[in-house]
Amino acid sequence: MGHNDRDDRKRRATERARAAMTDPTSPLHDRIHYPGGAWEHSHPDRMAANARMLGLSPAPVERGRVLELGCGAGGNIVPMAYGLPDARFLGIDIAARPIEAGRRLATGLGLANIELRRGDILDLPADLGEFDYIIAHGVYSWVPAPVRDALMSAFARHLAPGGIAYLNFNALPGGHFRNLVRDMMRFRLAVFDDPEAHGEDAVRFVRQVTGAQPEGTPYRRILEDELSRIERNPPGVLFHDDLVPAHQAFHFRAVVEHAARHGLRYLCEARPADVHPDRYPEPIRAALRRFGGGRIAREQCFDFLVGQMYRCPLFCREAATLTPIRDFDAMRDLRVASSVRPAIAPVDLTDGVTATFLTLDGADPRLDDSAAKAALMLLAERWPASVGVEPLLRDARRRTGRTGHPTPFERREFTEFLATNHAMGFVDLHTWEPPMATSPGPRPLASALARIEITRGTRVTSLRHRQVEIDDPIAAAALGLLDGARDVAALREALSRNPHVGPVEEHRIETVLAGLAHHGLLRG
């Protein structure tokens, strides 16, 4: 074979492979598994709570109609259907194999309230119906422009009048850093016939470029941060998030304007703490105060100030009126949960004495109001369960020694405390409570979903719709056995027969069970 023939064959093979990468119906998208999972803030309950705080009245999540576009193997929507048996769920994805995997999971759980369907966002049926909650996670930044527009159009056509839509996308300006490394990797992969096998070559090339930079230089720090992100994820994430041809980051304002062209209004971030100025240093807050413009312009300015890389906005219909609530009666039927812990115990509940609390993400909220401090202590004791707003205020007052009914001032102060700390991510507001156990009980029963998931890997979904990593072999083995039929002694006997575990002391099992309850994996 001549030199020109070899070059021609290589060129044709490259073109075929790149065409397969571009075509979302290609078997490649079925072959490379995307390890999706539960995204806590896309849950209808979290969407509803955010909407309620802005004066809307979303449908009760217990009976809601939920659509997920781009549902993959159902890692997000199937746990929702498991937790909300009286709600109705429809998941749609263009790839056949993930849909089949999701159907098997739903069947294994005995779910009758969910349908997973193969379909194209560009060709959704006109009679799809209306939905109270629509989710599109991992779609907008990873599809071509016509699909993005069809996605917004689907929101507009199928969102119920009081419905809420969830979207996520890679944001600018931070997305420029991601694109920097993405460009390197795509340059390295001359032939894309098997990205799963060649992905490591692309990452190795980025490591080489990084290693060639002098220590401490800005360029090297950017590359190191992106490498760290990539290396934390399995190969399927590298392909779907970084190597797909249709990948684009967007300015927040551009996405909001795109939604507005389809009659949709920006509601808020699904994770309000991501864009709350008080989570950032004073120079950033001071700079933001100097900017004029309306809400959208200020949030775009905020993204420039913090180098925003990721956004997950919620949208409603344009006709909706947004009125942030700060009224106790309007919040009365909400529920509150928080995993924060006091930095130093016991906490001095005296008014005016500052107490510091710790969060999982390293923040350290400081409070000096007695009822607020007592409320956080009560929530820590009840975690992962939530407490109603009114009982929480009542019990917090009792803990501080107050008697009688709360004054209007106390109610206003408590409402402001909850609203502010929800916006900052220190407390979670809910409209619904899953059937969780806060302690193991004599015969612990784990979520059936978690018992299936632990047989497939180390990541499981809690009843709070959070992803939990189970990296302890004893905990993993115990979780699979928690069908409600065994007490601690029977668990110990069963675990002793497991060759990967061996003999385990009862106190060790009790510690493991308490940990599983803490993560919301046990049913009440």
N, C-alpha and C positions, 0 to 999 in steps of 0.2 A: 504493500500500500504506500502510495506516495505521500509526501509531506502535505500537499494541498488537500488530499482526500481525508487525511487524519484531522486536519484543521476544520474541514467542512463538517465531518461527523461530530466533532466536539462542539462546533457552533450549533448544529441542529439539536444535539442533546441538551445543550444549555438552554436553548429557546424553549424546548418542550418542558424542561423542568421548571423554568421560570413561569411558563404559561400555567403549569399545574399549581404553582404557588399563588398565582394571581386568581385562579378560578376557585371560588369557595366550594364548588361541588366536587373538586378533585378528591380522589381517595386519600391524598396526602392529609387532608384535614380530618379525615376519619382515622387515619393510621396514627397520627401523633396526638396522643391524649393530652388534653388540657386539664390539669389537676384542680379544677374549680372546687368551690366549697361554699359554705354559708358566709354571707356578707351581712353582718349584724344590722347595719344601718339601712339596708334595703328592705328589712322586714316591715310588713304593713303596720305593725304596732308602733315602730319607731317613726315611720312616716306620719302616722295618725297623730302621735304625740306632738311632733313638730308643727303639724298643721293646726292642731288645737291651740298651741301657744301663739299662733298668729290669727286667732279669731275664726278659723274655719270649723266646720262640723263634718268631718269625714265619716264615711260609713263605718259601723262597728266592725272591727277586724274579725271577730268571731264568725260573722256571716258574710264577709266580704267576697268580692269577685276579683281574682288576682291573675294578671297576665305577665309572664316573663318572656321577653323577646331575646333570643340568643341564650337559651337556658342551658345549652351544653348537655352534660349527663345528669342534670337535675340536682347538682350539689347544693344549690341555693333554694330552689323552689320545692323540692321533695321534703326537706325538713320543715318548711313552712306548712305544707299540707299535713304532715304528721302531727304538728303541734296544734293545728286549727282544723279539726275534723269536720266542722260544720260550714267552713268556708269552701269556695270552689276555686280551683287552680287550673290554669292552662299554660303549658310551656311550649315554646316553638323554637326550633333550631334547624339550620340548613343541613347539618351533618347527620347522617343516618346512624352511625355506630354509637355516638353519645346518646342519642334518643333511645336506642334500644337498651343501653346500659341503665339509663334513668328509669325506663319502664320496668326493668327487672328489679331495681331497688324499690320502686313503689309497690310492685306486686309482692315482694318479700315482706313489706310492712303491712300488707293487706289494705292499702289505701283505695278507697272508692271515690275520693273527692278530687282527683287530679287526672288530667289528660296531658300526655306529652306527644307532640305532633311534629313531624318533619315538615318544614315550610320555609319560604323565602320572604324576608321582610319586604322585598320588592314586589311581591305578589300575594299579599295577604287577602283572604276572602272578604268580600264586602259584608257578609253576614256574620262576621266574627263576634259582634256584639259589643256591649259596653262593660267596662271594668272599673272598679273602685280604686284599684291600685295597679299601676303598670310599672314594670322593672326592666331596665336595659343595662345590665352590668357587663362591661367588657366588650362593648359594641362600637360606640360612637368614634373613638380614636383609631379603630382597627379595621374600618371598612371604607370603601371608596365613597366619594361625595354623593353619588345617587342613592346609595343605601342610607347614608346619614339623613338625607332629605326625606326618604321614605320612612325612616324611623320617626322623625318629628311629625310627619303626616299621620302615622299610625297613632301616635299619642293623641293628636287632635281629633281623629275619627273615633277612637275607641275609648277615650277617657270619659267616664261618667261625669255629669255636671258638677258634682262635688268631689271628683276624683283627684288623686295625686299620682304624679309620675316621677320615677327615680331614674337618673342618668349618671354615668360617670365618664370621665375623660381625662387624658393627660393634658395638663395645663402648661401654659407659658407664663412667665419666662423660664421656669425650671425645666420644662421639657426640652429646651435647647441642649442641656447637658446629656439627657438621655439620647437625643438624636446624634450627638457627637460620637458616642460609643456605638450606637446602632450603625452609623455610616461606616465605621471601621470594620465592624463584623460583616456587614454585607459586602464590603470591598474584598474581604478575605475569602468569602465563599464564592468562588468563581463558578461553581456548578452546584445548583440547589436540588440535586436529585434525591438527597436524603439528609435534610437539615438536622434530624435527630442524631445522626452519626457525626455530622460535620460541625455541629454546634460547638463542641469542645475546641475544635481548631480555631473557630472565630474568637472564643473567649481567650484562648492561649495567645492569639495575636494581640488582643487588647492588653493582656498581662505584659507582653514584651514591650509594647509601646509605653506602658506605664513605667516599667522598670528602667527604661532609658531616660526618664526624666529626673532631674536633680531632686533630692529630698526637699520636701517642704514647699515646692513651687506651687502656685495656684493650679496650673495645668495638671500636675500629678495628683493633687488632692481631689480634683474633680473626677479624674479617672479612677482613683482608688474608691471613692464613694460609689460610683456606678458599678465597679467590679464587685464591691461588697453586696450591692443589691442583686446583681445577676447571680452570684455564687450562692446566695441563700435559697434560690428557687430551683426546682427540678427542671430538666431539659424541656419539658412541654411548655413551661412558662416562657422560656427563652424564645422558642419558636413563635408562639402565639402573641407574645407581648412585644418582642423586639425585632424579629426577623421577617414578619409578614410584610409584603410590599406596601399594603395600604395601612400605613401607620402615620398618624399626624397628631401633634399637640396643638392646642388652641388657646387663644386668649379667652378668658371668662366672658368678657363683654360680647365677643363674637358668637359664642354659644347662646347667650341670653337673647341676642338679636335674632339668631336663627329660630329659636323657639317662638319669639314674638311674631315672626312672619307666619307662623302656623296657629296663631291665636292662643299662645301659652304664656303664662306669667311666671317669672322666677319667684319661688316661695322662700327658700332658704337653703342652706347646705344641709344635707342629710346628717352630717357631723358638724353641728354648729361651732364646736370648739376649734375646728380647723381654721376658721376665719375670725375668731374673736380676738380683737386687739390686745385684750388684757392677758392673753397667754404669751405675749411677746414682750421683749424689753422696752423700757421707756422711750429710747430714741425712735423706735418704730412707731409707738403710739403718738409721740409728739409730732413726727412727720405726717402721720395720717391726719391729725387734727388740723394741719395747715392746708390740706387739700379741700377744695370746694367741690361742687357737683352733687348730684343725687346719689342714691344708694348704690346703683350699679357702678357708677364711675368711682365711688369710694372703694368698693370691693375690688375693682380692677387695679386701683392704685395700691391697695393692700397687697395684691398678688405681686406687683412689682417690688414692693418693699421687702417681702419675705422670700422671694424667689419661688413662688408656688409651683409645685410639680404635678398636683393631682387635685381634682375637684369631683364632688358627687352632689350636684344640685337636685333639688326637688322642684317640680313645676305643677301648676294648677291652671285652670282655664282663666283667660284674660278677664272675664267678667267678675271673678272673685274679688272681694274687698278684704284687704289684709289689715288687721287691727291687733297689734300685739296686746295680749291680755296681762294685766297685773292685778286682777281681782280674785280674791280668795274663793268666792262662790263659783266663779267660772272654772277654777281649778279643782273644785271639791272632789269630783269623781275621777281625777287622775291618780296614778300610783307613782311612788318614788322608790328608787333603788340606788345604792351606791356601794362601791367596793373600797372607798377610801378608808384609811386607817389613821388613828392618831399617831403622830411621831413619837410622843412621849405619853405614857399612861401612868397614873390616871390623869384625866383632863380636868383642869380647874374650870368649873362651869360659871364662875363669877363673871358678871357683865363687865366688859372693859379689859379683861385679861385675855391676851391673845394666845390661841392654841394653834399649833401647826399640824396639818394632816398630810398624808402621803398618798399619791396616786400611782397606778401601775406605770404611767408614762413619765414618772419622775417629777411631776409638778408638785408644789407644796402650798396648797391653799391655806390661808391664815384667817381665822375667824375670832371675833371677840364678843359676839352676841351669845348670850347663854342658851337661848332656845335653838339657835343654829348649831352650836357645838353639840348640844344634847341630841339633836336630830341626826347628825352625822354618826354619833356613837351608836344610836339605836339602829340606824341603817346598816352599820358595819356588823352589828350583832345578828341582824336578820338576813344578811346576804347569803345566797343570791335572791332571796325573796324580796318582793316590794311591799311597801306599806302605803295605805291610802293617805292622801294629803291631810284630811281632818284628823284621823287617829294619830298620825305622826306629830302634828302640832300638840294634840292633847297629851300624848305620852312624853314629848319633849318638855312641856311645861311642868308635868308632874316630876320629871327627873330633876328639874331645877328648883323644885319646892314651891312652885306656884299653884294656887288653888283657884277655884271658880272658873268662869268662862273667859276666854281670851278677849281682850279689848279690841276695838277696830284697829287701833295702832299696831297691836301685836299681829293681827291678821295681815295687815298691809306689809309689815316688815317681813313676815314669814313668806308671803307670796313673792316678794322681791328677792329674798334669799333663794327660793327654789328656782325662779325664772333665771336669775343671774348664773347660778351654779349649774343649771341645765345647759345654758348657752356656753359655759366654759368647760363643760364635760366632766364636772365633778359629781353631779348626780344625774341619773337617767330617769326620764319621765316615761310612763307607760300608760296605755289605755286598757291593758289586758294582762292577766297573770297566768303563766303556764302551770301545769300541775306538778310543781317541783317539791322535793323533800329537802329541807334544810339540814336534816340529820339522817343517818342511815336507817334507823329503825331495826327491829329484830330480824327481819328477813328482807334485806335491801333489794329494791327493784330498779334496775338501770333502764334508761330509755332504750326501747327496742332498736331505734335508729343507731344509737351509739354502739350497741352490741353487734350490729351488723358491720358498722364502719371499722371497728377495732380489728375485725378479721381481715381487713383489706389494707391496713396501714396504721400509722400512729396518730393520725389526726381525726378527731371525732367532733360531732356537732352537739353543743349543749342545748338544753331546753330553752335557754335564752337566745338561741340562734348565734352563738359564738363558736368559733373554731378553737378547740382545745387540743394541745399536743400532749399525748400520753407516751412519755419516753421512759417510764419506769416499767420493766417487764412484769413486776408483781401487779402493779395497777392495771396493766393491759390484760393480763390473764384473769384477774379478778373481775374486771368489767364485763368480760365475755360470759362470766358465770352468773351474773346478777339477774336471774330471771324471777326473783321473788320466792323461790322455793328453798333457799338455803339460809341458815343462820351462820354466825361466824365460825362455829365449830365445823359445820359441813363445808364451808368455804375453805377452811384450813386443810381439811382432808382432801378436797378436790385439787387444791393447789399443790399439795405435796406429791400428787401423782403426775404433775406437769414437769417434764424433763428440763424445761427452760427456767423453772422456778425452784422446785425442791421444797424442803421443809421451811415453813414460815411461822413465826410466833404470832399468837393471836393479837397481841398489842400492835404488831406491824400491820396486820390486816385492818384493824380498827382505824389506824392512822390513814391507811389507803382509802378506806370507805369515807372517812371524814373529808378527805381531799376531793373525792369524786362528788360528794354532796356540795362542797364549796364551789365547784365548777359548774353546778347546775346539771349534773348528769343522772341524778336519781329522781325517780318519780315519787310523788306523794300519794 
